[in-house]
Amino acid sequence: MACFFRRRIAAKLGKTLQQSDDVFMPALSAVPVFNKQETADLRLSISVLRTNGVLPVSGEIQAQTEHLANQLKRDSVVEDISAGSAVINFKIDRKLLAKKILEPFGTGHHGKIELNSELFNSLKTGTTLVEYSSPNIAKKFHAGHLRSTIIGNFIANLKESLGNKVIRMNYLGDWGMQFGLLGAGFSQFGSQEQLKENPLQHLFEVYVKVNKEAECNEDTMLAARDFFRKLEQHDSQAMSLWQQFRDITVCEYRHVYERLGVHFDVYSGESFHQEGVQEVVSQLQNKGLLKTTKMGTSVVDLSAEDQSNICTILRSDGTSLYITRDIAAAIDRREKYHFDEMIYVTDKSQTHHFQQLFQILQAMGHSWADRCHHVPFGLVRGMKTRSGEVVFLEDILNEARARMLHNMKQSKMTKEMDNAEDTAQKVGISALIVQDFKGPLQGDYKFAWDKVLQAQGDTGVFLQYTHARLCSLIRKNDDIDAATFDPSFLTEQSGISILQHLLRYDEVLYQSAQDLQPKHLLNFLLKLCHLTASAHRELPVKGSPQQVAQARMRLFSGTCSVLASGMKILGIIPVDKM
């Protein structure tokens, strides 16, 4: 949205300093808005120009700033230029600011915003494969998987909005020793009747029982190893039980994903790569990377000078491990999807696993390994329902919906709605997402129901309420035609502050694309909500002269569009009534 103005100011600087316009683009940014205070619109960082060799590093920085500010002339676009502390501030003609910022928005408040900005030119586009969620089969969807699911969904949405072709992959934990345990446990504690009645609950109970049994009974552990070996040898009975567990679980998971508004292009899993494991082992052997230990395990030595780093590839009985299947999966995906980058979203306890994975792929000669990234995240503490300890995501979603429904019924602001449950669910999920995205992803955080579902403060409820309120304003004033509007009727500071804040939208998305952290976009949207609340109070549409009403409607419908666009990137489904 700041495109036009950045380009004009860069041209002015280029002419004055006789340099290409493009060298000034990275040094120009929108000025953060402070409530009720008049500020400049864009600023130029002199330190960035010095670092990039555009200005000489010798000499006092402030003297340089003032000298350059004095050389620059005002024109029909820039009405004021002033030197700040190592920055030059530019104030844009107010009428032109409103015209250019609100130009893309007709009257349709849910129109898709075209995101085009010079800032995005430096971002590589292509095919991005994002692997996220990835729960374990035959276990109920645990609350711990919520973070991977919503963070991965945000990254996929962001990459898509910036012009990448995105493959959303759910890589299920559907192989390995846990299956050995479950297979052995099912013959001991399982029941096909109970499996039909409440599939995942029953499998979970079986898994808990067999785990307990295995701790004190060596025979159970042997039976588990035996079952897993049968799976790896494709024994028909073992495979048939495994397939039944897998189908049941995927079917149950899809319901949860539907509620979260999350979808996948590919449901993959560790089981898809058993064949590939043999190929990986052969390649590692051929390259002389695979060593056999005294214990009979097969390992790759990744040790550097200063530290030992041994990665086990096969157990002594020849069965594969999680990393072996991950190597096979990465190679297979590269061949199948020709991705330009691959992003894994898992908790930070797996950081070492991914370092080893990328190192092994490099050692095998796969140069694309440096385009594989791990996005780690911290743990959530205290995410419990009223009823108990083990927290399943379905229970958390039910609880969020129930509490939200209760709050909505208590509130004087709530409108009569056709589908209050559906709205409560969407708002409840927004609340969970906003709570999660506020800080840096790597941090752990403490979950608190009371904070999450508050209507006041920076919460998902406040975000949804602002959007619903703007939708209501647009519905009530649908007789006002804001398709043509006169920007000179938007002169009040509360309206100007919104326009100035919207200048930052592309910068915020650019920043999010750099570090894949949702907090930048979330904080931008929450600030927009606060600015909107002030403008809503101070700029009435009803009862205002026609041209004033038209201009204000254009401002509010533009704000609504940006809010909806940003919420969707975060993975939040905007509600129109609340």
Backbone hydrogen bonds, N-H to C=O, Kabsch-Sander energy under -0.5 kcal/mol:
donor,donor_aa,acceptor,acceptor_aa,energy
6,R,2,A,-2.9
7,R,3,C,-2.7
8,R,4,F,-2.0
9,I,5,F,-2.5
10,A,6,R,-2.8
11,A,7,R,-2.0
12,K,8,R,-1.9
13,L,9,I,-2.4
14,G,10,A,-2.7
15,K,11,A,-2.2
16,T,12,K,-2.0
17,L,13,L,-2.9
18,Q,14,G,-0.9
19,Q,14,G,-1.7
23,V,20,S,-1.2
24,F,21,D,-1.9
25,M,21,D,-0.6
25,M,22,D,-0.8
27,A,24,F,-0.9
28,L,24,F,-0.6
28,L,25,M,-1.4
29,S,43,R,-2.3
31,V,41,D,-2.6
37,Q,34,F,-2.1
39,T,37,Q,-0.5
41,D,90,F,-2.2
42,L,90,F,-1.9
43,R,29,S,-3.0
44,L,88,I,-2.4
45,S,27,A,-2.4
45,S,43,R,-0.5
46,I,44,L,-0.7
46,I,86,A,-2.4
47,S,86,A,-0.6
49,L,45,S,-1.4
50,R,46,I,-2.2
51,T,47,S,-2.8
52,N,48,V,-2.3
53,G,50,R,-1.4
54,V,49,L,-2.4
55,L,49,L,-1.4
64,Q,60,E,-2.0
65,T,61,I,-2.2
66,E,62,Q,-2.5
67,H,63,A,-2.4
68,L,64,Q,-2.5
69,A,65,T,-2.4
70,N,66,E,-2.0
71,Q,67,H,-1.1
72,L,68,L,-1.1
75,D,78,V,-2.2
79,E,77,V,-0.6
79,E,91,K,-2.2
80,D,91,K,-1.5
82,S,89,N,-2.1
84,G,87,V,-3.6
86,A,84,G,-1.1
88,I,44,L,-1.9
89,N,82,S,-3.4
89,N,87,V,-0.5
90,F,42,L,-3.0
91,K,80,D,-2.9
92,I,90,F,-0.5
93,D,77,V,-3.0
97,L,93,D,-2.5
98,A,94,R,-2.0
99,K,95,K,-2.2
100,K,96,L,-2.8
101,I,97,L,-2.3
102,L,98,A,-2.1
103,E,99,K,-0.9
105,F,102,L,-1.3
106,G,104,P,-0.7
109,H,107,T,-0.6
111,G,108,G,-1.1
115,L,113,I,-0.7
116,N,114,E,-1.2
120,F,117,S,-1.2
121,N,118,E,-1.4
122,S,119,L,-0.9
123,L,120,F,-1.4
128,T,126,G,-0.6
128,T,165,K,-2.9
129,L,127,T,-0.5
129,L,341,E,-2.5
130,V,128,T,-0.6
130,V,167,I,-2.7
131,E,129,L,-0.5
131,E,343,I,-3.0
132,Y,130,V,-0.6
132,Y,169,M,-2.3
134,S,132,Y,-1.9
137,I,173,G,-1.9
139,K,136,N,-1.2
142,H,140,K,-0.6
143,A,391,V,-2.2
145,H,142,H,-2.1
146,L,143,A,-1.6
147,R,143,A,-0.5
148,S,144,G,-0.7
149,T,145,H,-2.2
150,I,146,L,-2.7
151,I,147,R,-2.6
152,G,148,S,-2.2
153,N,149,T,-1.9
154,F,150,I,-2.0
155,I,151,I,-2.4
156,A,152,G,-2.5
157,N,153,N,-2.6
158,L,154,F,-2.8
159,K,155,I,-2.6
160,E,156,A,-2.2
161,S,157,N,-2.5
162,L,158,L,-1.3
163,G,160,E,-1.9
164,N,159,K,-2.4
165,K,126,G,-2.7
166,V,164,N,-0.7
167,I,128,T,-2.8
168,R,166,V,-0.6
169,M,130,V,-3.1
169,M,167,I,-0.7
170,N,266,V,-2.7
171,Y,169,M,-0.7
172,L,170,N,-1.0
172,L,268,S,-1.8
173,G,135,P,-2.4
174,D,172,L,-1.9
179,F,176,G,-1.5
180,G,176,G,-1.0
181,L,177,M,-2.5
182,L,178,Q,-2.3
183,G,179,F,-3.1
184,A,180,G,-2.5
185,G,181,L,-2.8
186,F,182,L,-2.6
187,S,183,G,-1.3
188,Q,184,A,-0.7
189,F,185,G,-3.7
190,G,185,G,-0.5
190,G,186,F,-1.7
195,L,191,S,-1.9
196,K,192,Q,-1.6
197,E,193,E,-1.9
198,N,194,Q,-2.4
202,H,198,N,-2.5
203,L,199,P,-2.4
204,F,200,L,-2.5
205,E,201,Q,-2.3
206,V,202,H,-2.5
207,Y,203,L,-2.5
208,V,204,F,-2.3
209,K,205,E,-2.4
210,V,206,V,-2.7
211,N,207,Y,-2.0
212,K,208,V,-2.0
213,E,209,K,-2.4
214,A,210,V,-2.6
215,E,211,N,-1.4
216,C,212,K,-0.9
216,C,213,E,-0.7
217,N,213,E,-1.4
218,E,216,C,-0.5
220,T,217,N,-0.7
221,M,217,N,-1.2
222,L,218,E,-2.2
223,A,219,D,-2.6
224,A,220,T,-2.1
225,R,221,M,-2.3
226,D,222,L,-2.4
227,F,223,A,-2.4
228,F,224,A,-2.3
229,R,225,R,-2.3
230,K,226,D,-2.2
231,L,227,F,-2.1
232,E,228,F,-2.5
233,Q,229,R,-1.5
234,H,231,L,-2.0
235,D,230,K,-2.7
239,M,235,D,-2.7
240,S,236,S,-2.0
241,L,237,Q,-1.9
242,W,238,A,-2.4
243,Q,239,M,-2.7
244,Q,240,S,-1.9
245,F,241,L,-2.3
246,R,242,W,-2.5
247,D,243,Q,-2.7
248,I,244,Q,-2.1
249,T,245,F,-2.1
250,V,246,R,-2.6
251,C,247,D,-2.0
252,E,248,I,-2.0
253,Y,249,T,-2.9
254,R,250,V,-2.2
255,H,251,C,-0.9
255,H,252,E,-0.5
256,V,252,E,-1.1
257,Y,253,Y,-2.6
258,E,254,R,-2.4
259,R,255,H,-1.8
260,L,256,V,-1.9
261,G,257,Y,-0.9
261,G,258,E,-0.8
262,V,257,Y,-2.7
265,D,168,R,-1.9
266,V,168,R,-2.1
268,S,170,N,-2.4
268,S,266,V,-0.8
270,E,172,L,-2.0
272,F,269,G,-1.5
273,H,270,E,-1.9
274,Q,271,S,-1.1
277,V,273,H,-1.2
278,Q,274,Q,-0.9
278,Q,275,E,-0.7
279,E,275,E,-1.0
280,V,276,G,-2.4
281,V,277,V,-2.6
282,S,278,Q,-2.4
283,Q,279,E,-2.5
284,L,280,V,-2.7
285,Q,281,V,-2.3
286,N,282,S,-2.9
287,K,283,Q,-1.8
288,G,285,Q,-1.7
289,L,284,L,-2.8
290,L,284,L,-1.0
291,K,289,L,-0.5
291,K,299,V,-3.1
293,T,297,T,-2.8
296,G,293,T,-1.5
298,S,314,L,-1.8
299,V,291,K,-3.3
299,V,297,T,-0.5
300,V,311,C,-2.8
301,D,289,L,-0.6
302,L,300,V,-0.8
302,L,309,N,-3.0
304,A,307,Q,-1.4
311,C,300,V,-2.8
312,T,310,I,-0.5
313,I,298,S,-3.6
314,L,298,S,-1.6
315,R,319,T,-2.5
318,G,315,R,-2.0
321,L,313,I,-0.9
325,R,321,L,-2.1
326,D,322,Y,-1.9
327,I,323,I,-2.3
328,A,324,T,-2.0
329,A,325,R,-2.5
330,A,326,D,-2.4
331,I,327,I,-2.1
332,D,328,A,-2.3
333,R,329,A,-2.6
334,R,330,A,-2.1
335,E,331,I,-1.9
336,K,332,D,-2.5
337,Y,333,R,-3.3
338,H,333,R,-0.6
338,H,334,R,-1.4
340,D,127,T,-3.0
341,E,127,T,-1.6
342,M,371,R,-2.2
343,I,129,L,-3.0
344,Y,373,H,-2.9
345,V,131,E,-2.4
346,T,344,Y,-0.7
346,T,375,V,-1.0
348,K,377,F,-2.7
350,Q,347,D,-2.1
351,T,348,K,-1.7
354,F,350,Q,-2.1
355,Q,351,T,-2.0
356,Q,352,H,-2.5
357,L,353,H,-2.4
358,F,354,F,-2.6
359,Q,355,Q,-2.1
360,I,356,Q,-2.7
361,L,357,L,-2.3
362,Q,358,F,-2.1
363,A,359,Q,-2.7
364,M,360,I,-1.9
365,G,362,Q,-1.9
366,H,361,L,-2.4
367,S,365,G,-1.1
369,A,366,H,-1.9
370,D,367,S,-1.2
371,R,368,W,-2.3
372,C,369,A,-1.6
373,H,342,M,-3.0
375,V,344,Y,-3.4
375,V,373,H,-0.5
377,F,346,T,-0.9
378,G,441,L,-2.9
378,G,443,G,-0.6
381,R,379,L,-0.5
381,R,445,Y,-2.9
384,K,382,G,-1.5
385,T,388,G,-0.6
392,F,390,V,-0.7
393,L,141,F,-3.4
395,D,392,F,-0.5
396,I,392,F,-1.9
397,L,393,L,-2.8
398,N,394,E,-2.3
399,E,395,D,-2.6
400,A,396,I,-2.7
401,R,397,L,-2.3
402,A,398,N,-2.8
403,R,399,E,-2.8
404,M,400,A,-2.2
405,L,401,R,-2.7
406,H,402,A,-2.1
407,N,403,R,-2.5
408,M,404,M,-2.7
409,K,405,L,-2.2
410,Q,406,H,-1.8
411,S,407,N,-1.5
423,T,419,N,-1.9
424,A,420,A,-2.9
425,Q,421,E,-2.3
426,K,422,D,-2.4
427,V,423,T,-2.9
428,G,424,A,-2.6
429,I,425,Q,-2.5
430,S,426,K,-2.2
431,A,427,V,-2.2
432,L,428,G,-1.7
433,I,429,I,-2.4
434,V,430,S,-2.9
435,Q,431,A,-2.1
436,D,432,L,-1.6
437,F,433,I,-2.1
438,K,434,V,-0.8
443,G,440,P,-1.6
445,Y,379,L,-2.0
447,F,381,R,-3.4
447,F,445,Y,-0.5
452,V,448,A,-2.4
453,L,449,W,-2.0
454,Q,451,K,-1.3
459,T,457,G,-1.9
463,L,459,T,-1.8
464,Q,460,G,-2.4
465,Y,461,V,-2.7
466,T,462,F,-2.3
467,H,463,L,-1.9
468,A,464,Q,-2.9
469,R,465,Y,-2.4
470,L,466,T,-2.1
471,C,467,H,-2.3
472,S,468,A,-2.3
473,L,469,R,-2.2
474,I,470,L,-2.3
475,R,471,C,-2.5
476,K,472,S,-2.7
477,N,473,L,-1.3
478,D,475,R,-1.3
480,I,477,N,-2.0
481,D,479,D,-0.6
482,A,480,I,-1.0
489,F,486,D,-1.9
490,L,487,P,-1.8
491,T,489,F,-0.7
495,G,492,E,-0.6
496,I,492,E,-2.2
497,S,493,Q,-2.8
498,I,494,S,-1.0
499,L,495,G,-1.9
500,Q,496,I,-2.8
501,H,497,S,-2.2
502,L,498,I,-2.4
503,L,499,L,-1.0
504,R,501,H,-1.8
505,Y,502,L,-1.5
508,V,504,R,-2.5
509,L,505,Y,-2.0
510,Y,506,D,-2.3
511,Q,507,E,-2.6
512,S,508,V,-2.3
513,A,509,L,-2.2
514,Q,510,Y,-1.5
515,D,511,Q,-1.8
516,L,512,S,-2.3
520,H,517,Q,-0.7
522,L,518,P,-2.4
523,N,519,K,-2.8
524,F,520,H,-1.8
525,L,521,L,-2.3
526,L,522,L,-2.5
527,K,523,N,-2.2
528,L,524,F,-2.0
529,C,525,L,-2.0
530,H,526,L,-1.9
531,L,527,K,-2.4
532,T,528,L,-2.3
533,A,529,C,-2.2
534,S,530,H,-1.7
535,A,531,L,-2.3
536,H,532,T,-3.0
537,R,533,A,-1.5
538,E,534,S,-2.2
539,L,535,A,-2.7
544,S,541,V,-1.8
549,A,545,P,-2.8
550,Q,546,Q,-2.6
551,A,547,Q,-2.1
552,R,548,V,-2.5
553,M,549,A,-2.5
554,R,550,Q,-2.3
555,L,551,A,-1.9
556,F,552,R,-2.7
557,S,553,M,-2.8
558,G,554,R,-1.9
559,T,555,L,-2.2
560,C,556,F,-2.2
561,S,557,S,-1.9
562,V,558,G,-2.2
563,L,559,T,-2.5
564,A,560,C,-2.6
565,S,561,S,-2.7
566,G,562,V,-2.8
567,M,563,L,-2.5
568,K,564,A,-2.3
569,I,565,S,-1.7
570,L,566,G,-1.9
571,G,567,M,-0.8
571,G,568,K,-0.6
572,I,567,M,-3.0
